[in-house]
Structures are given as structure tokens and as C-alpha cells.
């Protein structure tokens, strides 16, 4: 039997280039080698205060389109909606009995979110429990590998702790300890140079952006703030324009990029020329993604079928897992 992958997205917005290098790229590469489950975590999305149920519903469809447009094949991949698999919630409730409150708050990703969003003490219990529900998402299908961005590694460690706790409690090997697979670019910087990329920061390039939108976003990109004139020597390190070129250019373009870097550092090329080249590179990368998206957008009934069948399949697998846990724990 193939090993299992569980990965997915919280539908609070469309997916962007950071999602691609962080996890989508690995999903596409591994879809033939693993039995892959991709969760659309709509319940998780409720922890985002600005996300209304109607928005979440719309973004669930958009995120499915994003996944399909990058080349994931629904014949190889099982897509499911979190809220359609109630077994996840029962597993999460059981898991929560073996995670201390202090441990939940000590999760560095949770701490960073509280700080970066200035939440103070105005966050929900569901927000703190997010990693526990994520563990249930993964372990309900006994996921062994989880392609994620680097900021999700802390959640995976908590999932491993939970798997070990339940296995020890039941003196069994019900759950694997899921491993994280970090993308080749662990975390893509925002177009403004911010280490964090997000819709609310308006520093993203979306997979669904048009040619014109990409050009506009690229021309507004942050570069070297110390560089006033095109003849001033520029800095490559930490410059988002060159970070994006290195991340999305094809192998055949590497020589031209090296030439641009050399000229940029010597003050022989302006930001505008380099940005125009980056816009061309990104649009060449996005064109096949746009074509696949248009094809799926014209078939709403196909999208419905993918979600209905995938959720039903996952529910069956999760039900078997839950039955095993209940039996081993004596919860009959």
C-alpha cells in the first residue's frame, strides 16, 4: 500500500505564490507516489475573526480551484471538506484531554499569531485548539507525511506528541508520527519585503491574478531602499525582486538572472528593467495555471462531484480510525 499524505488549506482567501513554493509544488510532485488527502479546513477558518461563513464557503471553492489549477489530479488526490467529517471533532476532543493548557499556549506559531495580530486576550478557545484540530485532521487518515510551509512545523511537532501520547496510553501503534515536508522555499517574503505574506498586508501575488495584476504588483515591489538612482550599486540579498526570480525562473533563465544580479550590484541596470523581466517570468509561470483554472471554472458540477465524493471517502477512513481509537481506549 502507498503511504499517506495529509495536507491542505484553510479557506480564508485565495492561494498565492508563497503557498505554491511552500507546499503546493510538493503536492504536485508527490501525488503519484502517495495516497494523498487534501483538506479544505473550513472549520479552522472560523478562528479568523474577519471570515464570515459566506466568505469561507466561497473561498473553499476558490482554494479547490487553486489546487486543481497547479496540476493536482482529482483522480489521484482526495479533496475533502473538514466540516463534512464529524469524526475529526470527536478525535480532537479526545486528543485535547492529553494536551495541557500551557502546552497549547506554548505553541510558537500560536504565540506569533497572537502577537502579530495584536489579539491580546481576545482570541477564541478554538484558536488555541487549532493545532489539536490539525492533529485530528492529519491523524484521522493516519497521515504519514505532511507537505507544509515552515511556519507549520510547530503544529506538526504537536501532532507527533499527540500520536505518541495515544499510542503509549493504549499500548498500541494506532497512529504514525507524521513527518513534515518543507517546501524548497520555506517562506517566501511579501512583495513589500515583509517576512510574512498575507491578504490583509496586501503584499501577495495570487495564483489567480491576471497578467495585468501581476505586472502592477511587481512594479510596486520593494527593492533596495538605499538605492536612489539606477547607477547606484544595489543589494541582492533580501531583495524581493531577486528572491522571486530565483524562486520562479526556469533553469534556462538562470544565466540571465546571474547577469542581472551582476549588473544590479554594479549599478548598471535599473529597478524598472529588472521588474519588467520578473513580471514576464511570473506570467510565464502562471499562464498554464490560469488555463487549467478556466477549464475547471467552466465545470461547476465537476467541482461539486470532487468534493462530495472526496468527503464521503475521507469520512469512511476517519470512521474506521475513530472506531479503532474508541476500542483501544474502551470508549464503547
N, C-alpha and C positions, 0 to 999 in steps of 0.2 A: 504493500500500500504506500501511496505517496505520503510524505509528511505534510502537515497542515500549516498554512499561513492564515493568521487573522490580522487584518489591518483595516483602516477605514478613516472616515472623516466626520467631523461634527458640522452639520449643515447650518452654519451661521453666516455664510457668504460663499461666493464663487471661489474656486481654487485658482491659485496664482503660480508664478514661476518658482517660488520658494517651495511650494508643495511638490512641484514636479521633481526638482533635484533632491528634495528631502525624502520622498517616499514613492511617488507615482512611477518614476523611472524604474525603480527596483521591482515594483509590482508587475510592470510590463515584461521585464526580463525574466521573472520567475514564474509567470502564470502557467507555463507548460511543465515546469518541474515539480510544482507543489499543488496540492488541493487547496485552493485559495478562497477564503471567505472575506468579503469586504462589507463592513458595517457602515450604515448611514445612521449615525448616533443622534437621532432626533431628540431623545430624552435628555441626553447630555447637553444639547443646545439650550434647554430651558434654564441652565445656570447662567446664561448670558442675559443680563437684565434687559438689553435692548432688543432681544429676539422674541417677537410675538409668535404665537402658534401659527398664524397665517404665513409669516415670513419663513419660519422653519419649514413649513410644508413646501413652499415654493423653492427654497434653497435645497431641499432634499432632492428634488428633481434636477436642479441645476448641477449639483455635485455629482449625481449619477451621470449626467451628460458629460461633465468634465472627465470623469474616469473612463467612460467609453471613448471619448474623443482622442485620448492619448494613446489608445490602442489596446485597451483591455477587452478581451473577447468574452461575452456572456456565456459562450459555450464552455469556456474553461474556468470561469470565475463565478462564484455565487455571491450576488449582491443581496443584502437584506436590510430591513428597517428595524432598528433596535426596539421600538415600541411594539412591534409585532411579535416579539419573542419574550413572552412574560416570564419564562424560566430564568432569564437573566436577572430579573429583580429578586426572585427568591434566592438565587445563588448569592447575589450581592448582600442580601440580608444576613445570610449565613456567614459570609466572609467578614462582615462588619463586626461580628462577635469576637473575632480574633485579631482585630486591629485596634490598638489603643487610640484614644482621642489625641494624645500628644503625638503619636506616630503619624496620624493623619495630617496634623498641622505642621509637622516637621518636613513634609514633602517639599523639596526645594522649588519645584515648579509651582505648587500651590502658593508658597510664600512669595515667589516672584510675581505671580498674578495679583495677589492681594496688594503688593507694593506698587507695581506698575500701573494698576488701575485705581489706586488710591481708595480701596474699598474700606479701609479701616476695619470696623467690626460689622459692616453692612454686607455680609455675604451669607448665602444660604447654607443650610446643612448639606444640601445636595452638592454644593460647590466643593465643600471639604471632602465629601464622599466620592467625588469624581474619580479618583484613582481606584477606589474599591469597585465602583461600577465598571470601570475599564477592565479591571482584572476579571470580572464576571463576563464581560464581552469576549475576552480572549479565551478564558478557560471553559466557557460553555461549549465551545467546539474543540477544546483541548489543543489550542493553537501552540505550535512549537517555535515558530519564527514570526516576528512582528517587524515588518519594514516601517520605520518611523523616522521623524526628524530628531535631531539631537536633543531638543527640549523635552522629548517624551521619554528619555531614558530613565528618569527618576520614577515615572509611573510603572515602567517595566520591572524595575527592581522591587517595587511594592507588590506587583503581581507575582513575582517569584517568591517573595516572603509568604504570601498567602498560600500559594501552591504547596510550599514546604510545610506550612502550619497544618493544613488539612491532611496532607499525606502522613505527617507524623501523628496527628490526632487519631487517624483511622488505621494506622499501621499498614498503609497500602501505598500504591503508586497511581492513584486516580489521575493526578494531574502532572503534565510535564512542566518543567520550569522554562517558561518562554524566553527565547533569546531575542535581543533587539538587533535589527539590521539597519545601521545608519546610512543615509544616502551619501553619495560621493562628495556633495557639498552639504555638510552637516546643517548649516544655517545660512541661507542667502540673505545678505543685507538688504534693507529697503532702498528704494531709489533715492532717498534723501540721506543715505549713509547711516541711518538708524539701524542698530543691530537687530531690532525687532521689526518685522514686516507685518502690516495688518491693514484691513479695510478702514478702520477708524483713523489710522495715521495717514491715509491717502498716499501711501508710498509703495504701492504694488503695481505689478503688470499682470493682468489676469490672462488665463489661458483662452478666455473667450473674447478678449479685446480685439477690436478691428485693427486693420493696418494703420488707419489714421490715429486711433487711440494710442497705439504703441509708439508711433512717431512722436506724438505730443508728450507722452510720459517720458520718453527717452530724452527729448530735447530739454526737458525740465529737470533732468537728473543732476544730483550733486556730483561735483568732481573734486578738484583740489582747491580749497578755499584760499590758499596762499597765492594761487596763480591768477594774476590780473590780466596779463596780455598773452597772446599766443606764442610770443617769443620768450616768455619766462619758462625756465626749466620746471617741469611738472613732476608730481609724485605718483607712482603707480600703486604702491602698497596702500590698501584701504580705499582705493578709488573705485567706487561702484561701477563706473563705466567699464573698466578693465576686468573687474570681478565678473561682470555679466558676460563680457566677451570670452573670458576663459571658461565660463560655465556652459555656454550655449553654441559657440562656434564649432563648426565641423573640423575634423582633423586636417583637412586640406587647407583650411584657413589659418592654421597656427603660424605659418611663416609670415603672413601678412600682419597678424596681430603682434608678433615679435617686432616687426618693423615699426609698427605704430608705437609700441612701447618705447623703443629706442629713440624715435623722433620726438615723442612726447617729453621724455626725460631731458632731451637736449633743447627743447623749446623750438622745435621745427615743425610742429603741427598744432592747430588749434582744437579746442574742445568741440566746436561745431562739426568739423570734419570727422572726428572720431565718433561722435554721437550719431551722425548720419550713417556711418558704417555699422554701428551697433544696431540701429533700427532695422537696417537691411538684414543683418544676421538673425535678429529675433523674429522678424516677419517670415524669413525663410524657414525657421524652426517651427513657427506656429501655423503656417499655411496648411500642411496636411492635417493638423489638429482641427482647424476650422472646417475643413472639408468633411471630416468624419462627423463633427458636431452637427452640421447642417443636415447630413443624411439621417442621423438619429432624431433630430428635432422634427423631421417630417413624418415620423412614425411614432406618435404618442402611444399607440396601442402596444407597440413592441416594448416601450419603456415600462408600461404597466405590467406586462407579462413577466419581464425580467424581475421586477420587484416582488410580485405576488408569488411566483414560483421559487425564487431565492429565499424569501422569508419563510415559506412553508417548509422548504428543505432544512433550513437552519433550525427552525422550531423543533423538527423531529430529532435532529442531532442533539440539541440542547436539552430536550426532554429525556433522552437516554442518559446524558451526563448527570442531570439532576436526580434521576431515579437511582443512579449508582451512588451519588453522594448521600442521598437520604437513607439508602440501605446500609451503607457503611457506617453512618452516624447513628443509626437506629431511629431515624425520624420517619416512622411509618404511620 
